[in-house]
Amino acid sequence: MNTLIPHTLLRGCAIAGLAFALGNTGFAHAQERSPAIRSAISECEDGARAGVEMARALGACDYALRDSGLGDEERARLQINRAALSAARGDGQSAINDLNAAQRLLDDLPELHLTLSAARIRIGDFNGAHESAAQALELGLEPSHLGHFNQAIALERLGRYDEAYDAYVEAARLAPDDALLAAQPRRFARHQP
């Protein structure tokens, strides 16, 4: 069995797509904000979704978070987007810090737990990553293949290969057009015909 997780899998895919889930969630009161704050919120979301121009998007997140008129949900979602950007840049500890702050505000948000799972993968806390991904799924994460994918990465790193294989299969089943996910179960020689 090939137990080496490709570097690109750990580096990008625990984060890939989760920003998409975050970016699709709007801010209810964003239209009441000044144009500069609305622009910063949008840039923060777009940066987390696309994973490009991360330094600029992080700056936009920082700027938007300075708005004292943010509600708890708005603040938490900005912190989650900033955490996704930090994790994508390889800064798992900054992501964890943002996520802990967001969790105090809004613990029942599935995207928070998915991003926390990705950040924990980054810092090597694979038990915590597995638990966070399970919590995201329990809270109704959509798209759910991302939670299964993070669970699979964590389980594989924990040496729980049969469970990891099952989680990769489920992630691939839920996202049949994703070539990267489809390739993961094939790495498990023991499970091949």
C-alpha positions, 0 to 999 in steps of 0.5 A: 500500500502506498502510504505516502500522501502526495505533498500537493494533497496536504499542501492544497487540497485540505484547503481547496474548495473550502474557500469556495463554500465560504465564498458563497455565503453572503453577509446579510448586512454588507449592503449597509456598509460603506463602499470601502468596507463592502469592497474589502469584504468582497475581496476577502471572500473572493481571495479565500474562494480563488486562493490568489493574491492572498496577501492582498485578500488578507489585508482586505480581511484585516481592513473589514474586521476593523469595522466596529459595526460587524455582527457576530456572524459577519465577524466570524465569517470574515475570520474564517475566510482569513483563516482559510487564506492563512492556512493556504499560505501554510500558516496553520497557527494564524488560521487556528487563532482566527478560527478559535476567535470565530468559534467563540462567536459562531460555533455551529457554522460547518465551514468553521469546522472544515477550515479548522480541520484544514488548519489542524492538518497543516499543523500536524494535529490529525486527531483534531483534524478528523474530529473537526471534519466530522463536526463539519459533516454533522452540522450539514456541510455542503459540499460534503465531499470536502469534509470526507476529504479532510477526514481521509487525509487525517485518517491516512496520516494516523495510519488508519488506512482502511478508514481513510480509503473509505473516506476517500471513496466517499469524497470521490463519490460525492464529487465525481468530476474531481480528478484529484479526488477520484485518484485517491482511492487508487493509491491504496493497492490493498483495496484494488482488484 
